[in-house]
Amino acid sequence: MSDDSVFEKAKNHSLDNEVEILTSKNCGCYFCRSIFSAREITDWDYEDGHTQALCPKCGMASVIGDASGFPIEKEFLKEMNLRYYGPDYIRSHPEAATVYLDRYFGGKVTHNEKNEKLAISYLKTLVDAKDARAAIALGALYESGGHFSKPDLAKAEAVYSLPFLKGNSKALARLGSLYLNGYVGKLSRWQAFEAIMKSAVANDFEGIFYLANCYFDGFYVDADPEYAFGLLYDVFPEVYDKFLLNRQDSVDFVDFTYGIGGCLHEGLGTQKDDDRALRYFLMAELAIRNKTNNSGEIDPIGDKIREKISDIAIPLGLHKSEMVFDQDTFYDSFSEGNQSNERKRLVKAIYDSQTQVCEMTIAFDKPVIMVDEGSLNAEVVHGETNWRFTGVVRYEGPESGEFTGVISPSEGIWIFIDEEKEGPVAFMFFDAPYNEGEAE
Ligand SMILES: [Zn+2]
């Protein structure tokens, strides 16, 4: 048996190894080369229909138990490590580096100095192979700094300027934003603006966000807050959809909700409207919840968002509590202001004129964001939701149907509308004037 096949066979024992690990005494990880008791393994990965033990030391799925019959010794693990994670192997198997990086940036691999260095070296290997996604990630790491390395904007600029990224809208946005954020590197002021402009024209959300900032700040152009606000507001429905497709990728969504909320709160480029501002801030808070940045710390923008929420909530006497599926939440979520034009299915509407209660079951074919100002909450929901509206003096509408949103032409009246159809879907009349954003 050749060396290759021995190692290849050993590697197979890190896959679907649940029984083997449970019957092993000692295990070894050929990623971090640790040896530990099989009892220490508590985490498992269930991706792609395979079960894999995760290393208790580093979090990688590279664990072999001694029940496999392979020697769980330093020398053997070192050999395995060089074969499957060494520079030569990574150069010819870039997908192995990608797996590690996804796990590392997904917070599944322990963030220590050694693992961060490895992440950077893998990124560099992929960048050498002209991998644009890796280049953007490496640039971002240089920009914000890692847990164990300081920010280095010159290095970030050098990465974003790599010839193979020429015309890459993400790289252009980042390159221009370095200047916009106060770093003067190799670009002139005009080149920085041009990079942002090109990125925005390519419909990159980051590019559009920075272009709006140019117009807010009067960077290279005359300041024009109305135009800047319009840039953010007009593209927001797309940003919203993108976020709901992949909630891990929340950077643009946070930038836009925080930015639009800020404009509404300050009356910058638009009418001041704290009710609507609060909705955007609550959506931003939803996106940032439990999120960590590159260095594994809670993202500092979370504090800024919560500060804005308090600014608006305290004078209104609002406190954070459980989300209630009542008329406030319904109106906050589906009226003008949230851009939520998703199609909603009215599965069932039951109206009782005696109790003046209307109960509705509404289904969403894709996830949507619910905002409840009263409880200072926003949540992503999908599937069926049950609503209870009280004080309803009349309901005129079907028992089931479809709608896209609700408008309130005057206090105490709701009209359910369908953007693609003419005429209203349903009417609801309340006994007391509906008071938006009022505390419980
Ligand atoms: Zn390990």
Boltz pocket constraint, residues with backbone or C-beta under 6 A from the ligand:
constraints:
  - pocket:
      binder: B
      contacts: [[A, 29], [A, 30], [A, 31], [A, 32], [A, 33], [A, 34], [A, 55], [A, 56], [A, 57], [A, 58], [A, 59], [A, 60]]
      max_distance: 6.0
